[in-house]
Amino acid sequence: MTDSVTLEDVYKELKRLEEKMVTREDVEALVDSVEILGNPQTMKALHKSDQDIKAGRIKEVTSVEDMLDEL
């Protein structure tokens, strides 16, 4: 006697596979992260930004005009 497979079985298996799949967006985000982490200048700028935030050297910008005024 052969085992039968229902549509529900197939659906459950497809959902299980889908949960383990890596999406194109996941891969693109990983590539972006590797590029950022691999760029010493970008990492230096991020580190400086973290220091500025911790030291309170920040200014709130609530509009495009505020941002343009800072330039």
SVG drawing of the C-alpha trace seen along z (x, -y; Angstrom):
<svg xmlns="http://www.w3.org/2000/svg" viewBox="-5 -78 45 80">
<polyline fill="none" stroke="black" stroke-width="0.4" points="0.0,0.0 1.4,-3.4 1.2,-6.4 -1.0,-9.2 -0.1,-12.8 -2.7,-15.5 -2.7,-19.1 -2.4,-20.0 0.8,-17.9 2.3,-19.7 1.3,-23.1 2.8,-22.4 6.0,-21.2 6.2,-24.3 5.6,-26.6 8.4,-24.8 10.8,-25.2 9.8,-28.9 10.7,-29.6 14.2,-28.4 14.7,-30.2 17.0,-33.2 15.4,-36.0 17.1,-38.3 16.5,-41.1 18.4,-39.1 21.3,-38.6 21.4,-42.3 21.3,-43.4 24.2,-41.0 26.3,-42.3 25.6,-45.9 26.7,-45.1 29.9,-43.4 30.6,-46.5 30.1,-48.8 32.1,-46.7 34.9,-46.3 35.3,-50.0 37.7,-51.6 36.6,-55.1 32.9,-54.4 33.6,-52.5 35.7,-55.4 32.8,-57.8 30.3,-55.6 32.6,-55.3 32.9,-59.1 29.1,-59.5 28.7,-57.1 31.1,-59.2 29.4,-62.4 26.0,-61.0 27.4,-59.7 29.0,-63.1 25.8,-64.9 27.1,-66.6 23.9,-66.3 21.3,-68.7 17.7,-67.8 16.6,-68.4 12.9,-68.5 12.6,-69.8 14.4,-70.2 14.9,-73.8 16.7,-72.9 18.9,-70.5 19.8,-73.1 20.6,-75.7 23.2,-73.3 25.0,-73.2"/>
</svg>
